[in-house]
Amino acid sequence: LGTADPHSRATPRGRFLSTPCRWTLLVYRSARSMSCPSSGVASVALVTLSLGSRPFVQYTKPLMEAYAKSIGVSFHSVDSYAHDAMQGIPKNLSTRFRKLPLLEHFLRRYERVMYVDDDVLIGPAAASLFALTPCHSLGATLERHKPAGWHALHRRAACDLYHSPNNAVWCSGGGNQLIFNSGVMVLSRDAHLPHLARWRGEKLVCRVLCDQLYLNALLHRTAGMTLHDLGGDFNYVGSELTRAVTTSGTAGDSHREAAARRRVAVRDACLLHLTRKVPKLYTADWVTHRALSWPFDVLQCARNATPPRGSAARKAGLSMPEADRRRAILARLPSVGHKYEIGAQLCGKKDGCCAQRWALSQRAPGEGNEGAYDSG
């Protein structure tokens, strides 16, 4: 094949390249056109790992199960060391790296796997990440909310621990310098299993981050492996939730505008990651009840969900089937709302910090909790 002529002619499915002797048509397919199952219980699975006492999974797990059912995939929650996925693992492997054998186990059984940490809340309207992620790419969210120094620190740590000639460009400051979060990922057997399975030959070490360092290094040292950034809506973090829900009482137009943007962001988020900066049990309770019932102002995935039809829950624009589905999920959840005030929980001991007024409203005027679903 020759070098592309500046006057080469494009076609809908390829590009003609000019050579001294002939024209050659290169036919290509976009990532989205590749054969790639996006649903089906036999080929695609949603997986989480939850070992030990994790009270907040009373909220996260039912939402995961509902999500898997809504997009038509299998769901697996590994909550015991006796599970097949935890067998044959070196005894000295830290629990902080158990995600790696888990991913290997399920990628050997499914063509595609979506992994979520057990402290991730999946919104009731979240779109299928299998459909949104090209099958040859690793789907994950770049931690754009973190400062540049945070990324530089962890990139250096990843390079010190897992350096190879293949990631020299990244380690020297080239390429995309942002670290992706490994709490929500979409992987495929063909593209990722052969590389992921090499973890057994690695010396796995934590430096603040654990599997996240290794997986970022793996991405950059593996030829042909690409990242599809899922965006912040699909891994909205707890620290951002705190900024959206609380206030220090600062006045001014710029503060009000920032507060309004944050409120929209928490409404439009699809998946919320309960990072260690928030009290997970009470935050999970507050988020799930506001996402599934009135006032429907948290975790609604507004930018990435199919607009609902009908007006059963008129103020939220929910169809009757969707309202019934949310009510059924809500019925499975505990409620500890009487035990806490969300502002006090998220503010901690910060002076002058309290919940914003919108975050304290719980019911529509004249309605009980059930009223949000009334069709009249």
N, C-alpha and C positions, 0 to 999 in steps of 0.2 A: 504494500500500500504506500502511496505517496503522501507528501505533505499537503495539508489542506490549502487549496488555492483561495486567496482572499475573495475571489468571485464565485466560490463554490455555491451550488444551489441547494437550498434546504428543501426537504420533503416532510410531510406529516409524520413519517415513521423513521426517518434517517437523514443522512446528509451525504451528498455526492462529494467525493474527494477527487481532485484533479491530479493525474500523473502524466508524465510525458507520453505515455502510450495509450491510456484509456481512462474512462471514468469508472470509479468503483463506488457502489452503494453500500454504506455501512448501515445496517439495520440495528436499532437498539430498542430496548424496552425500559420504560420508567420503573422505578422501584415499586410503585403501587400496582403496576401491571403484571409483576411477577407472580407465579403461582404461590399462593400464600394463604392457608386457611385462617379465617378470622373468627370462626366459631365451630362448634361441634364437640360434644363431650368426649369423643374418641380421639381427637387430635389437638385440642387446646384446653389448657387448665389455668385456673387461678390458684395460687399457692401462698400459704403463710406459715411462719414458724413461730410457735409460742410455747416456750419451755419454762416451767416454774410457775410461781404464783403471779398472775397478771390480771388483777380484778377488772381492768378496763376492757378486756376482751368480751365482757358481757354486752358491750356496745359495738365494738369493732367487728366481731365475728358475724353477728346477724346481718350487718350491712354488707359484708363481703359475700355471704351466702345469697342475699337478695340480688346483688350485682351480678354474680355468676349466673344465676337463674335468668336474669333479664337479658343477658347477652348470649345465653345458650352455651355455656362452657362448664366443665367440671370444676369442683371446688375441693381443695384439700387443705386441712389445717393439721399440721404436724405438732402435736402437743405432748408427745411422750418420747423418751429416749428409746423406747421399745419399737418405735415405728421403723419400718423397713428402710426409710431414708436415712436413719441414724445408725444403721448397722455397718460394720466393716470400716469404721472411722478410727484413725489412730487415737489411742487413749490420751495422748498429750495435746490433741488439738483443742485450742481454746474454744469456749462456747461462742466467742465473738466471731468465729469463722465458720460456724456450723451452717451458715447460709450457703457456702460453696458446695459441700456434698449434697445438700438439699436440692440445689439447682441442677447438679449433675444427675441426681436420681430421677427427677421429673422430666428433664430433657431427654433422657433415654426412653421415656414412656410416652411423651407427647411431642408433637411437632413444634408447638409454641407454648411458652409458659409466661404468665404474668406473675411476678413476685411482688408481694407487698409486706412490709413489716407489720407485726401484729398490733402496732399502735397507730395504724392508718385508718381513718374514717372515710368510707367511700360514699359520696353523696347519692341521693336517690335518683338523680337524673343524669348521672355520669355516663358519658358515651363510652363505647368499647375502645379500649386502648389497642386492642389487636387490630381493629380496623384503621386506627390512626397512625400506626407504626409500620413503616416499610419492613418487610419480613427479613431483609438482609441486615437491618440495622439493630443496634442495641437501643431500645427506647428508655430514656431516663431524663431527669430534669437537672439542668445546670443550676448550681446554687448562686444565681445572680444577685440574691439579696445580701450575700456576704461581701465584705470589702476585699480589695485586691490583695492586701497583705495576708488575709486568711487563705486565699487560693495559693499564693506563693509559698506559704509555710507548708501546706499539705502536699503541694506538688514536689517540693524539695524532699519531703519525707518519703513520698512514694518512689522517687527516683533513687534515693539513697538505699532503700530496701529492695527494690525490684528493677534495678537499672539493667538495660541491655542495649546493644547497638541500635536496635530498632526504635527505641524511644528517645534517642539522643537529641533529636530536634525538639521534642516536647520538653525534655529536661533542661535544655539550654535556653529555654524561653521562647521557642517558636511554636507555631500552631495555636490552637485554642487552649488558653491557659486556665480556663475555668474547670473546677472539679464538679463532677456530677454526683448527685445523691443516690445511694444504692438502696434506699428504702422503698422505692417503686421502680420496677424494671420490667421490660418486655424483651424476651429473648427467644431465639429459634434454635432448633436442634442443628440444622445444617450449618448455620453461620457461627454458632457460639459454642456448642458442646465440645468440638475437638480441642478448642483452646482452653475452655473453662476446666476441662478434666485434668489439666496439667497441674492443678493446685497441689496434688499429692507430692509432687517433686519440689515444691517451694518451701522455703523457710519463712513461715507466715508470722509476722510481728506486728503488734499494735504500736502506733505512735499517736495517741489521742483517738484517731480513727483506726479502724481495723480492716474489715473486708472492703470498705469503701476505698482505702488506699490501694489495695491489691487490684481491685476491679478497674480503677482508673488507670493504673500502670498497665494492666493487661490490654485495655483498649488502645493505648498509645504505642504499645510495642508489638501489636499484632497487625501484620500487613493486611489491608483490606477491611479491617473492622471499623465500622463507622458508628457514630452516635446520632440518634434522632432525638433532639431536645423536645421533650414533651411539654415544656413550659410550666410556669409557676402554678397555673390552675390545677395541674395534676400532681402537685406535691407542695401544697400550701403549708407553710410551717408554723409551728406554735408561736414562735417569737413574733411573726407577722400578725397572728390572731390577737395577741396581747396588745399590739399597737392599734389594732382596729377597734378593739372593744373598750379599752381604757383611755383615760385622759388625765393630764396633770393640771387641768384647769387653765392652760395657756390660751390667751385670746389672740385675735388677729386674723385677717383674711387668709394669710398663707397657712396658718394652722387649721382653720376651718376647711380649706380646700384639701389639705392633706388628709384630714379626718374623713372627708367625704369620699376621697379616692380609696382609702383603706376599707371603708364600709362597703363600697362597690366590689372591691377585690374579694372580701370574705364572702359576699353573696355569690359571686361568680365562680368561686373555687369549686372544683369537682372532687378532689381528694385532700383531706387535711391530715398532715403528719403531726402527731402529738409528740413533738420533740421534748427533750428533758427540761426545757425551760418553762413548761406549764404543768400544773397538777393534772395528771392524765384522767383520773376517774371523774372528777367533777367537770372538767372541760368536756370530756366525752358526753356526759349527761346533758350539759347545756347545749352543745352543738347538735346532738342527735334530735333532741326534742324540738329545737327551733327549725331544723332541716325538714323534719317529718310532719310537723303540725304548725299551727299559727305561732309566729308570723311569717314563716317560710322565707326568712331573710339571711340564712346562712347555708352555705354548701349547696347552692341551687344549680351550679354548672351552667350558668346562663349563656355563656359564649359557646359552649360545646355540646348542648343538649338539643334534641329535636323539640320544637315548640309544642306544648301540649294542646290537645283539642278539647273543646267543650268548656264548661265553667262550673263544675261541681263545687270546687272550692273557689268561689268566684274571685276573691281577692288575690289568690295565687294563680288563677288561670288553669287549675288542674282539671283533667277529665275525670269522670267517675271511676273508670278502671284504675287510673293512677292514684286517685285519692284513696280508693279501697286498698291498693297495694301498700301505700305508705302507712295507712292505719294498721294493716296487718303486721308490718315490720315494727311499728311503734308498740304494739301489744306484746311483743316479745322482749322488750327492753325493760330493765328496772328503772326506777325513778328515785333519785336522791336529792331532788331539787330543794326540799325543805331543810336540807342540812348545810347549805352553803349560800353565799352571795357571790356571784361570778366576779364582780369587781375586786372583792377582797382576796379571792383566790389568785387572780392573775396579777394583781398589784403587789402582793406580798407585803413587804415592809417599806415600800417606797412612800415617802412623805408626799402628801397632796395628790396621790393617785386614787382614782375611783373609776367605776364603770360609767361609760357614756349612757345618756338617758335612753337611747334606743335599745341598748343591750338589756335593760331592765324590764321592758315591756314584754309581757308573756301572752296576753289574750286580746283578741279583738274586742272592741267595745260591746258590752252586753252579751258576750259569748263565753261559754266554758271551753275547755280544751277540745270537746267534740264538735263545737260550733264551726271550727275551721273546715269541716268536711260536709256541713249541711248544704244541700243543693237549693234550698228555698231562699 
